Amino acid sequence: MPDQNYKQAVGRRKEAVARVRVFPGQGQMIINGKQVAEYFKGPVFQKKYQKPFEVTKTLGKYTATVKVLGGGVVSQLDATVHGIARALDLFDRDNYRPSLKKVGLLTRDARVKERRKYGLAHKARAKKQSPKR
């Protein structure tokens, strides 16, 4: 790995947190010690994690290593994409930021699971059933 020639960023989504390091390289990605295609299987996922590179026209120019914890597979993917976008933004703010911002990749998705309210049924919005008579 190159010595301190990288940019580091954190991406979040729901309960997932992705710590991302992006550095100049030949375009491979490693997530939790696995190749990205092995960790996020399928063409839909592949299109999603390549989006920050496609938007900034840097596909194949940067290598990324990611450590992601918590959440489900989709949340981890979204957190990874958010982290990559933030790290690319740190590399070249003047050129990359407008395009990343326009597509909405720098914005953290604030939607999280709604908390359960006491005195109700078992879910966040469920109400106890009332008797008819």
Secondary structure, 3 states (H helix, E strand, C coil): CCCCCCEEEEEEECCEEEEEEEEECCCCEEECCEEHHHHCCCHHHHHHHHHHHHHCCCCCCEEEEEEEECCCHHHHHHHHHHHHHHHHHHHCHHHHHHHHHHHCCCCCCCCCCCCCCCCCCCCCCCCCCCCCC
